[in-house]
């Protein structure tokens, strides 16, 4: 059977459309932003996932070339938006680590991370902890399930004019600051009380070298407080992941 170029493009669109949404998601998602996941591996993973969840009901019965281009652009934006929504969790955790590092005197202790850049060591620790929590709650399986159901809640060919996804995506960015504050606030309050106590001590004993005493004291108390607060931090990060998953349900 002979096919012209337009027919080949439109016929291939039946598999390219869901593949575009999934590949854009995997490229933008922070979980797959590790150096071990290069671009070729992400695209291969998206292709395998597309073949696993493929259903003819995902795409319209007939496609035209002009409408196919519009649909592919919309699918790429939708997939990237879903992936960027996960960035709110990593960014919120990194904000919490940045605040704790600066308050504990570890602002200069930085590590180079290919996903976060030059970030404080506590931010690195919390981001790694967040990734472990994601795997512990079977987030990778839930993610594939949510991507599959997204074709039902936001079907292919959905009109962007009547879709408020990008407005909702902007509202999710506020989760960065809310999550960062919720994770770091208990320890920040403890360190604030210690700083106030050191300030009062310095006023009552001016000859006391507050730097030589205060810095190691704050560091030790901060590390002990972080160890004691780990169960609460884990629960908070898990709640942030659940919030993002609820957003992805759309």
N, C-alpha and C positions, 0 to 999 in steps of 0.2 A: 504494500500500500504506500503510495507516495504522499508525503507531507511537505508543505511549504514551511518557511521559517516561522511565520506567525502561528501556524497550527502546532508546530513543535513547542514553541514558547508557551502557548496557552495550555497545551496538554500537560507539559511539565509543571505548570503552575499548581496543579492539584497536590503535588508533594512539596513544591518549593514554598508554598504559603505557610504551612505549619513549620517547616524547617527554618524559615526566616525568623519567625517569632522565637523559636527555641534557641537558635544560634545567637541572635541578638541578646537574649537573656543570659546565656552562658558566658558571653564575652563581657557583659557588664557586671555580672554578679561577683561580689568580692570573694565568695567561697572558692571560686574557680580562678581567682587572680594570682594564685601561687605560681612561682616560677616553674614548678613541675608541670603545670597545665599551659603548654604553649598554644598558640592560635590554632595550629593544625589539630591538636588533640581536642580542643574545645569544639571545633567544627565537627570532628568525627563523633564526639560524644553527643552533640546535638542531632546528627544524622541518625545515630543508633536509637536515640530516644524518640525521634520522629517516626522511625519505622515501627517501634514498639507500640506507640500510642495511636498510630495512623488509623483513621476511620473515614470512609468516603463522605460521611455526613458533615465533616469539618468544613468542607468547601462547597460553594454553590455548584449547582448542576452544570451551568454554562458560564464560561469566562470569555471576556473580550480582552484584547491586548491593552487597551487604554485603561480599563478598569483593573486589570491585573497589576499594572504599575502602581496605581493608587493604593491598592490593597497591600502590596509588598512594602511600600513606604510606611503605611499605617502599622503593619505587623512588625516591622523593624523598630519603629518608635515604641510600640506597646511592649515588645520583649525587652528593649533596653530600659524602659521605665520600670518594669517589674524587677529587672536586675539591679537597677539603681536604688530601688526601695530597700533592698538588702544592705546597701551601702550605709543606710542610716544606722544600722546596728553596729557595724564596725566603726563608723565615725563616732557614734555616741560612746562606745567603749574606749576609743582612742582619746576622746575629750576628757573622760574621767581619769584615764591614766596620765594625761598631760597635767591635769589639775593636781592630782596626788603627787606626781613627781616634783612639780614646782614647789608645793607646800612642804614636802619632806626634804628638800634640798638635793634632789636627784635630777634636777633639770638639765645638768651638764652630762649626765650618764645616758648617752644616746646610742642607739643601734641603727644600722642601715637596713631597712626593710624594703624589698622591691615593691610591696603593695602600699605601704604607708610612707615610704621615704625615710628621712632621718627623724625617728620618733624616740621618745623617752623609753627607758627600759620597762617601766611599769605599764606603759601603754602596750608595749610588745607582749608582756605577760598577760594582760587582760584580753587582748585580741586573740592570743592562742587559746586562752581559757574559753573565750566565746566560741571559737571554732570547735573545741572539744564538746561544749554543751550542745552545739548544733548537731553534732553527730550522735550524742548521747540520747537526744530526744527524737532520733530518727528524722531529723530535719531534711536529709537528702531524699528520703522516700516520700515524705510529705510534700516536698518541693515538686517532685515529678507528678504527684497526684494533683496538686494545685495547678500546675501547668496544663495538665490534661483537662481539668474542669474549666480552665479559663476559656477554652474553645466553646464551651456551652454558655458561660456568663457573658463573654464578649465574642460572639461568633464572627467568622470571617465575613468581610463586607459590611461590618457594623459602621454606621455613619459617625464620623468623628465629631460632627456638629452637635450630636445629641449625647456625647460621651464626655463625662467630666473626670476622666481618669487623670489627666495631667494636673487639674486643680487638686485632686486628692493626693497626687504625688508630691505636690508642693507642701501640702499639710503634713505629710509624713516626715518631711525634712525637720519639722519641729521636734520629732522624736530624738534627734541627735542631742539637743540640749537637755531635753527631759530625761533621757536615759543617762547622759553624762552626769547630771545633777543627782539623780536617784542613786547611782552607783557610788559616787565620791562624797556625797554630803555627810554621811555619818563620820567618816574619817576626817573630813575637812573641819567639822565641828570640834572633834577631839584635838586636832592640831591647833585650831584657833584658841581653845582654852589653854593649851600648853604655852602658846606664844604670849597670851595675856598674863599667865603666871610668871613667865620669864621676864616680861616687862615690869611687873610689880616687883620682882626680886631685884632687878637692875636698879630700880628707883630706890629701894631700901638699902641696897649694898652697891654703891657706884663702883667700888674697886673690883667687883666681881667681873671676870671676863665672860660675858654672856655668849660670845661666839664660840669659844672653846668648849663651853659646857652645853650651850643650847643646841648646837648643831647635832652632835652625836646623840643627845637625849631625844630630840625630835625624831631623828632617824630610827632609833631603837623603838621608841613608842609607836611610830608610824608603821614599822614593819610588824610589830606585835599586833597592833590594831588591824592591819591588813589580814594577818593570819586568823584572827578571831572573827573578822567580818566576812571571811570567805563564803560561809554558807549563805549569808544574806546576799552577797554579791552574785553568787551563782543563781539564787532564786530570782533576783532582779533581772539578770541577763536572760534567763529563761523566759521571764514574762515579756521582755522586749521582743524576743524572737516570736513568741505567740502573737503579739500585737501586729508584727509585720506579716505573719502568716494570715491573720484575719484580714489585713488590708489586701493581700493577694487574692483572697476569695472574691473580691470585687463585688 
